[in-house]
Amino acid sequence: MWRVNDDETLMTRMQFQLGKLPYFTSVQQYLESEHEAGNADVPDAGSAANQFLGMIANYVLWPRMLLTDWNPTASDVRYAVEQAVETTLARYTSDRPA
């Protein structure tokens, strides 16, 4: 069992707040605004933002943390992002008239 001390907890929170949180907040706010405008049906923008960023991080970030030789090309990263966008659009595109 791991025991995390207060310094490690503080460092983890700071890394999240300075690293992922600004991107998460930006995506969440965008999805909320699209929902409010009637352009998307996103009842839980926080969950949707987490799913979207998770699809990208699963290809771009996590393998690099675990595999020292993981080095996707720019076109591979672009493709992963495009697929995440298409998946999110397929799930949350609104059928409501504007």
C-alpha positions as CSV (number, residue, x, y, z in Angstrom):
1,M,0.0,0.0,0.0
2,W,1.3,3.4,-0.9
3,R,1.5,6.1,1.7
4,V,1.3,9.6,0.3
5,N,2.7,12.4,2.4
6,D,1.4,16.0,2.4
7,D,4.1,17.3,0.1
8,E,3.3,14.7,-2.6
9,T,-0.4,15.5,-2.3
10,L,0.3,19.2,-2.7
11,M,2.6,18.5,-5.7
12,T,0.0,16.4,-7.3
13,R,-2.7,19.0,-6.8
14,M,-0.5,21.8,-8.1
15,Q,0.5,19.7,-11.2
16,F,-3.2,19.1,-11.9
17,Q,-4.1,22.8,-11.4
18,L,-1.3,24.0,-13.6
19,G,-1.3,21.2,-16.1
20,K,-4.6,19.5,-16.9
21,L,-7.1,21.8,-15.2
22,P,-6.8,24.8,-17.6
23,Y,-7.4,22.5,-20.6
24,F,-10.3,20.7,-18.9
25,T,-11.9,24.0,-17.9
26,S,-11.6,25.4,-21.4
27,V,-13.2,22.3,-23.0
28,Q,-15.9,22.1,-20.3
29,Q,-16.8,25.8,-20.8
30,Y,-16.9,25.4,-24.6
31,L,-19.2,22.4,-24.3
32,E,-21.4,24.2,-21.9
33,S,-21.7,27.2,-24.2
34,E,-22.5,24.9,-27.2
35,H,-25.2,23.2,-25.1
36,E,-26.7,26.5,-24.0
37,A,-26.7,27.7,-27.6
38,G,-28.6,24.6,-28.7
39,N,-25.7,23.4,-30.9
40,A,-25.0,20.3,-28.8
41,D,-26.8,18.1,-26.3
42,V,-24.3,17.9,-23.5
43,P,-26.1,17.5,-20.2
44,D,-22.8,16.9,-18.3
45,A,-20.1,19.0,-19.8
46,G,-17.6,17.9,-17.1
47,S,-18.0,14.3,-18.0
48,A,-17.9,15.1,-21.8
49,A,-14.7,17.1,-21.3
50,N,-13.1,14.3,-19.4
51,Q,-14.0,11.8,-22.1
52,F,-12.7,14.0,-24.8
53,L,-9.3,14.8,-23.1
54,G,-9.0,11.1,-22.0
55,M,-9.2,9.9,-25.6
56,I,-6.4,12.2,-26.6
57,A,-4.3,11.5,-23.5
58,N,-4.7,7.8,-23.9
59,Y,-2.8,7.9,-27.1
60,V,-0.5,10.9,-26.7
61,L,0.4,11.1,-23.0
62,W,0.1,7.8,-21.2
63,P,2.1,5.6,-23.5
64,R,4.9,8.1,-23.3
65,M,4.8,7.8,-19.5
66,L,5.2,4.0,-19.7
67,L,7.2,3.4,-22.9
68,T,10.5,5.2,-23.3
69,D,10.5,4.6,-27.0
70,W,6.9,5.9,-27.6
71,N,7.3,8.7,-30.1
72,P,4.2,9.3,-32.3
73,T,4.6,11.5,-35.3
74,A,2.8,14.8,-35.5
75,S,0.4,13.3,-38.1
76,D,-0.4,10.4,-35.7
77,V,-1.2,12.9,-32.9
78,R,-3.3,15.0,-35.3
79,Y,-5.2,11.9,-36.3
80,A,-5.8,10.9,-32.6
81,V,-7.2,14.4,-31.9
82,E,-9.4,14.4,-35.1
83,Q,-10.8,11.0,-34.0
84,A,-11.6,12.3,-30.5
85,V,-13.4,15.3,-32.1
86,E,-15.4,13.1,-34.4
87,T,-16.3,10.7,-31.6
88,T,-17.4,13.7,-29.4
89,L,-19.4,15.2,-32.2
90,A,-21.1,11.9,-32.9
91,R,-22.1,11.5,-29.3
92,Y,-23.1,15.1,-28.5
93,T,-24.3,16.7,-31.7
94,S,-27.8,18.2,-31.1
95,D,-30.8,17.2,-33.1
96,R,-32.7,20.2,-31.7
97,P,-33.4,23.0,-34.1
98,A,-31.5,26.2,-33.4
